[in-house]
Structures are given as structure tokens and as C-alpha cells.
């Protein structure tokens, strides 16, 4: 899970079997606005749901 800058800056992860970049818009775009709490909450829920799905697909 990365922001686009982190994905571009770290294209290689030593020892990783799989690199699965999942991009999210940085919620800081809403800092200082009336929507700030909602944007952060929505992004958190989005990341949680997608991570739950990804982890459920891992085969042991």
C-alpha cells in the first residue's frame, strides 16, 4: 500500500516474493477542510477492505 511517490521511489523490495503496489490518494489533500474527518475515515475503510480481500486470497 503506497502513495504514488513511494511506489516510484521504492521499486524493489529485497526478499519479497511478490510486490503488489496498491495506490491510494493521500487523504492529506483534505487537511484543514470541513471534509477532513470524512476523507480520512473513508480512506481508512477503503484500505481495510482491500487489505482484507488481498489477505483472504493468500494460499498457505
N, CA, C and O of each residue as an XYZ file, in Angstrom:
240
protein
N       0.862     -1.154      0.000
C       0.000      0.000      0.000
C       0.900      1.205      0.000
O       1.748      1.371      0.877
N       0.712      2.023     -0.970
C       1.630      3.150     -1.101
C       0.946      4.361     -1.704
O      -0.118      4.269     -2.315
N       1.582      5.475     -1.515
C       1.231      6.632     -2.313
C       2.086      6.559     -3.563
O       3.076      5.827     -3.585
N       1.740      7.278     -4.577
C       2.449      7.165     -5.853
C       3.924      7.527     -5.712
O       4.762      6.941     -6.398
N       4.264      8.476     -4.843
C       5.657      8.851     -4.670
C       6.458      7.701     -4.073
O       7.598      7.476     -4.478
N       5.894      6.976     -3.130
C       6.602      5.852     -2.513
C       6.788      4.727     -3.516
O       7.837      4.083     -3.518
N       5.815      4.473     -4.357
C       5.939      3.415     -5.358
C       7.053      3.731     -6.336
O       7.833      2.849     -6.695
N       7.138      4.974     -6.770
C       8.181      5.376     -7.709
C       9.548      5.366     -7.043
O      10.545      5.052     -7.693
N       9.615      5.701     -5.769
C      10.880      5.798     -5.059
C      11.419      4.469     -4.564
O      12.609      4.357     -4.271
N      10.563      3.456     -4.464
C      10.976      2.151     -3.934
C      10.483      1.031     -4.850
O       9.612      0.253     -4.460
N      11.028      0.943     -6.053
C      10.523     -0.054     -6.996
C      10.935     -1.492     -6.673
O      10.395     -2.424     -7.269
N      11.880     -1.699     -5.743
C      12.376     -3.032     -5.433
C      12.327     -3.257     -3.926
O      12.742     -2.399     -3.147
N      11.817     -4.413     -3.525
C      11.792     -4.775     -2.112
C      12.558     -6.086     -1.971
O      12.092     -7.135     -2.415
N      13.729     -6.021     -1.354
C      14.591     -7.202     -1.214
C      13.882     -8.303     -0.444
O      13.289     -8.052      0.605
N      13.943     -9.522     -0.963
C      13.384    -10.680     -0.286
C      11.894    -10.897     -0.492
O      11.348    -11.894     -0.018
N      11.238    -10.004     -1.174
C       9.794    -10.147     -1.383
C       9.519    -11.142     -2.499
O      10.165    -11.107     -3.546
N       8.559    -12.027     -2.269
C       8.141    -12.962     -3.307
C       7.208    -12.302     -4.308
O       7.136    -12.707     -5.468
N       6.509    -11.299     -3.856
C       5.539    -10.605     -4.698
C       5.480     -9.148     -4.263
O       5.477     -8.831     -3.074
N       5.435     -8.303     -5.228
C       5.252     -6.873     -4.943
C       3.938     -6.457     -5.560
O       3.767     -6.507     -6.778
N       3.029     -6.054     -4.731
C       1.683     -5.723     -5.170
C       1.369     -4.284     -4.763
O       0.747     -4.056     -3.726
N       1.793     -3.322     -5.566
C       1.511     -1.935     -5.184
C       0.018     -1.618     -5.355
O      -0.569     -1.859     -6.410
N      -0.556     -1.091     -4.324
C      -1.951     -0.654     -4.366
C      -1.930      0.821     -3.993
O      -1.566      1.185     -2.874
N      -2.318      1.652     -4.928
C      -2.210      3.098     -4.743
C      -3.463      3.682     -4.095
O      -4.586      3.261     -4.369
N      -3.235      4.648     -3.243
C      -4.320      5.376     -2.606
C      -4.037      6.864     -2.698
O      -2.893      7.297     -2.562
N      -5.069      7.631     -2.927
C      -4.905      9.082     -2.907
C      -4.666      9.500     -1.460
O      -5.406      9.104     -0.560
N      -3.648     10.288     -1.250
C      -3.283     10.727      0.093
C      -4.405     11.573      0.673
O      -4.792     12.573      0.068
N      -4.938     11.195      1.835
C      -6.041     11.950      2.416
C      -5.649     13.340      2.902
O      -6.513     14.150      3.238
N      -4.346     13.619      2.939
C      -3.937     14.947      3.410
C      -4.420     16.062      2.491
O      -4.341     17.239      2.844
N      -4.921     15.696      1.312
C      -5.490     16.719      0.431
C      -6.659     17.435      1.092
O      -7.026     18.544      0.704
N      -7.242     16.778      2.107
C      -8.399     17.355      2.783
C      -8.039     18.086      4.071
O      -8.918     18.650      4.722
N      -6.762     18.088      4.449
C      -6.365     18.725      5.704
C      -6.836     20.175      5.750
O      -6.686     20.931      4.789
N      -7.406     20.536      6.890
C      -7.853     21.908      7.092
C      -9.214     22.218      6.502
O      -9.655     23.366      6.539
N      -9.898     21.200      5.949
C     -11.229     21.425      5.382
C     -12.290     20.797      6.275
O     -11.979     20.038      7.193
N     -13.528     21.120      5.998
C     -14.637     20.524      6.746
C     -14.768     19.034      6.457
O     -15.367     18.308      7.249
N     -14.227     18.572      5.355
C     -14.332     17.167      4.948
C     -13.202     16.297      5.494
O     -13.193     15.090      5.254
N     -12.260     16.875      6.214
C     -11.063     16.151      6.640
C     -11.383     14.831      7.343
O     -10.865     13.791      6.936
N     -12.194     14.838      8.356
C     -12.506     13.604      9.105
C     -13.143     12.559      8.202
O     -12.799     11.380      8.290
N     -14.057     12.962      7.343
C     -14.730     12.032      6.441
C     -13.741     11.432      5.449
O     -13.776     10.227      5.196
N     -12.864     12.248      4.888
C     -11.897     11.754      3.901
C     -10.958     10.739      4.548
O     -10.703      9.680      3.973
N     -10.441     11.050      5.735
C      -9.550     10.103      6.420
C     -10.291      8.815      6.786
O      -9.744      7.723      6.629
N     -11.507      8.932      7.264
C     -12.299      7.743      7.624
C     -12.580      6.896      6.383
O     -12.424      5.676      6.415
N     -12.990      7.535      5.303
C     -13.279      6.804      4.067
C     -12.040      6.098      3.530
O     -12.123      4.954      3.082
N     -10.886      6.774      3.570
C      -9.654      6.163      3.068
C      -9.264      4.974      3.938
O      -8.822      3.945      3.428
N      -9.426      5.115      5.240
C      -9.120      4.018      6.156
C     -10.003      2.801      5.869
O      -9.518      1.669      5.847
N     -11.280      3.035      5.651
C     -12.194      1.932      5.341
C     -11.854      1.297      3.993
O     -11.930      0.078      3.844
N     -11.483      2.114      3.022
C     -11.096      1.606      1.702
C      -9.856      0.713      1.820
O      -9.824     -0.385      1.264
N      -8.847      1.181      2.538
C      -7.620      0.398      2.704
C      -7.912     -0.892      3.460
O      -7.428     -1.956      3.075
N      -8.691     -0.811      4.522
C      -9.029     -2.002      5.306
C      -9.753     -3.050      4.480
O      -9.427     -4.234      4.559
N     -10.725     -2.632      3.695
C     -11.485     -3.572      2.868
C     -10.596     -4.231      1.819
O     -10.686     -5.438      1.593
N      -9.746     -3.446      1.186
C      -8.873     -4.007      0.148
C      -7.808     -4.920      0.744
O      -7.488     -5.951      0.152
N      -7.256     -4.569      1.893
C      -6.265     -5.438      2.540
C      -6.909     -6.743      3.000
O      -6.290     -7.803      2.909
N      -8.138     -6.674      3.490
C      -8.853     -7.886      3.883
C      -8.996     -8.816      2.678
O      -8.758    -10.018      2.791
N      -9.379     -8.270      1.542
C      -9.523     -9.074      0.337
C      -8.181     -9.680     -0.088
O      -8.098    -10.880     -0.353
N      -7.139     -8.861     -0.152
C      -5.824     -9.363     -0.570
C      -5.377    -10.488      0.338
O      -4.944    -11.535     -0.144
N      -5.474    -10.292      1.642
C      -5.032    -11.324      2.578
C      -5.889    -12.586      2.494
O      -5.395    -13.682      2.757
N      -7.138    -12.450      2.138
C      -8.003    -13.631      2.027
C      -7.652    -14.472      0.806
O      -8.066    -15.627      0.710
N      -6.900    -13.908     -0.122
C      -6.522    -14.620     -1.333
C      -5.174    -15.344     -1.215
O      -4.776    -16.063     -2.131
N      -4.480    -15.155     -0.100
C      -3.177    -15.797      0.081
C      -3.383    -17.271      0.407
O      -4.125    -17.635      1.319
N      -2.703    -18.099     -0.366
C      -2.777    -19.548     -0.173
C      -1.649    -19.975      0.747
O      -0.513    -19.526      0.592
N      -1.952    -20.833      1.696
C      -0.920    -21.336      2.619
C      -0.154    -22.467      1.999
O       0.753    -23.015      2.626
